[in-house]
Amino acid sequence: MKELKSVALALAVIGAINWGLVGLGGFLGNDLNLVTLLLGSWPAIENIVYLLVGISGLMVAYAHLAKK
């Protein structure tokens, strides 16, 4: 279970960084979405990555709220 929490945290951080780059790219007029840049030719895999990042974010949020 500890490994799953570590993977979830890593994916949540990667997703947060990616969304930060998307926002920065919006200001700069560039597409800085790393998931699209790396997996754009495989839309199904790209969607799976987004799904895993979303689930990881929920797991991290739940773990954080459960501690309080």
C-alpha positions in Angstrom: 0.0 0.0 0.0 2.9 2.3 0.7 4.1 1.9 -2.9 0.7 2.8 -4.2 0.6 6.0 -2.2 4.1 6.9 -3.4 3.1 6.4 -7.1 -0.2 8.3 -6.5 1.8 11.2 -5.0 4.3 11.2 -7.8 1.6 11.2 -10.5 -0.3 14.0 -8.7 2.9 16.1 -8.6 3.6 15.4 -12.2 0.0 16.4 -13.1 0.3 19.6 -11.1 3.5 20.5 -12.9 1.9 19.7 -16.2 -1.1 22.0 -15.5 1.2 24.7 -14.4 3.0 24.4 -17.7 -0.3 24.5 -19.6 -1.2 27.7 -17.8 2.3 29.2 -18.5 2.0 28.2 -22.1 -1.3 30.0 -22.3 0.4 33.2 -21.3 3.3 32.6 -23.6 1.2 31.5 -26.6 2.8 28.1 -26.7 1.5 24.5 -26.1 3.5 23.3 -23.1 1.3 20.3 -22.2 3.9 17.6 -21.8 1.4 14.8 -22.0 0.3 15.9 -25.4 3.8 16.6 -26.5 5.0 13.2 -25.5 1.9 11.1 -26.3 0.0 13.2 -28.8 0.2 10.5 -31.5 -1.5 8.0 -29.1 -4.7 9.7 -27.9 -6.0 6.6 -26.0 -2.7 6.4 -24.0 -2.9 10.1 -23.4 -6.4 9.7 -22.0 -5.3 6.9 -19.7 -2.5 9.1 -18.4 -5.0 11.9 -17.6 -7.3 9.3 -15.9 -4.4 7.9 -13.8 -3.3 11.4 -12.8 -6.9 12.3 -11.8 -7.4 9.2 -9.7 -4.0 9.8 -8.1 -5.0 13.4 -7.2 -8.2 12.0 -5.5 -6.2 9.5 -3.6 -3.7 12.1 -2.3 -6.6 14.5 -1.4 -8.4 11.7 0.5 -5.2 10.6 2.3 -4.5 14.2 3.3 -8.1 14.8 4.5 -8.2 11.5 6.3 -5.2 12.5 8.5 -7.1 15.5 9.9 
